[in-house]
């Protein structure tokens, strides 16, 4: 019996109305949400636009940049300004000034000359952290934040083309060889005669300072640094320093002046010296005429020395103090962040600097090979950096004549940091200078009240050759004891008169006063200034290191300026050593 499939009738079903209503409601709600979101976005955009209207007006961000990098920073500043940056409801306007680091350093720590330099900067871009260290040694309160590098440039030895070919073949040049290399015979060119490197004052020329540090690094345990304060007191290191000073060539003029001489007289040694340390970026700028607007007929060639390479780190230094408010401080930080963006780093690279985010180098670049640096010198710490320059100052041209006048008032017993008194830190700093001094003359006086009978001062060790009286100086320093008051002005007048009588022609003669209090007896400031004028026969510079907040800084600045000296301000006893090193590194 067959089966038949049952046929089912098709039933037409109607659509219920309530689901349609729900869908319609959901759609309306969605459209409403989108509309509200759009309106909210419009309102946010409008609020942002209103913020861009700078309700607090414009704020000027002033940046002082070393000439090496100034043009590139100006280009970055234009790119940032095009974005109309706003900080704390201020529209930020960036002003970049090209100023030599030495001028910025001196002006920040003395008086900023607005007529000559424009407004005081809110940030500083020198070529090396050496400058930031020096600023910290003189007055750490001027640093608004920790400096950070935005680019680098290795130190090269700039020589004529023939000299470069000799140095890059056979016995290749190394910075650590520099103290012992006196003749081109080492590089197969005995006929060229003396091998000498021009070494401008390392207190003002950071390429020189870094080359010296690299030469000394050979004495470190690893041979690549860092140089330490303890090393500077070692006989082999002091011997190396003496050799360097004796073997150096030209010492006057800027790096660019010396490069110009090498270009004008391109035969080896015809300029009177064989070569000069230079930052790679500065050599690039010289050879293309970017430094002095005219390209030389003959480019100078840069030689990358073998071994650890000293590198300039171009730190961005936010500043604090006069004229730096919250808006300027935040704007300075924001601009540094912008400088580190890839597009802005490429601008720096096109200017001849090295940056991590780009391998680009400018083309053409005569005389510069952009050689890969495989090993960087480990730099010395902040204090050692100052002490290297100070040791060099005592080695160069027979050293300098320094008389120390130190405060032994009762307040020197107060805590100076790390569980030591101010006087303890002072003694450590003074003995360190005695140990590290290569040559020159050093003397020691103390002052308080009734230190020597009714005199507020006493000559502990007469100013004389440091090499002949190290033991006497150390014994005198160990014997310093706190007494009572601070009769500074009468004591300074006596020391100044003695320094005038013992003046040594042809050398820097200076008095360094270390004090933590105000003058509280004896002659007054007006009488002291009259006495200094009366006694003056020769140029004796008086500089001060003020410890803590008690000294009369305005009066000390006045006295220092009248003699060509400076005032360094340190928070506690720990700051005395680097500040003293900074002062003694100055060769004028």
Buried (B, 14 or more C-beta within 10 A) or exposed (E): EEEEEEEEEEEEEEEEEEEEEEEEEEEEEEEEEEEEEEEEEEEEEEEEEEEEEBEEEEBBBBBBBBBBBBBBBBBBBEBBBEEEBBBBBBBBBBBBBBBBBBBBBBBBBBEBEEEEBBEBBBBBBBBBBBBBBBBBBBBBEBBBBEBBBBBBBBBBBBBBBBBBBBBBEEEBBBBBBBBEBBEBEBBEBEEBBEBBBBBBBBBBBBBBBBBBBBBBBBBBEEEBBBBBBEBBBBEEBBEBBBBBBEBBBBBEBBBBBBBBBBBEBBEBBEBBBBBBBBBBBBBBBBBBEBBEEEBBEBBBBBBBBBBBBBBBBBBBBBBBBEBBEEBBBBBBBBBBEBBBBEEBBBBBBBBBBBBEBBEBBBEEBBBBBBBEBEEBBBBBBBBBBBBBBBBBBBBBBBBBBBBBBBBBBBBBBBEBBEEBBBBBBBBBBBBBBBBBBBBBBBBBBBBBBEBEEEBBBBBBBBBBBBBEBBEBBBEBBEEBEBBBBBBBBBBBBBBBBBBBEBBBEEBBBBBBBBBBBEBEBBBEBEEBBEBBEEBBEEEBBBBBBBBBEBBBBEBBBBBBBBBEBBBBBBBBBBBBBBBBBBBBBBBE
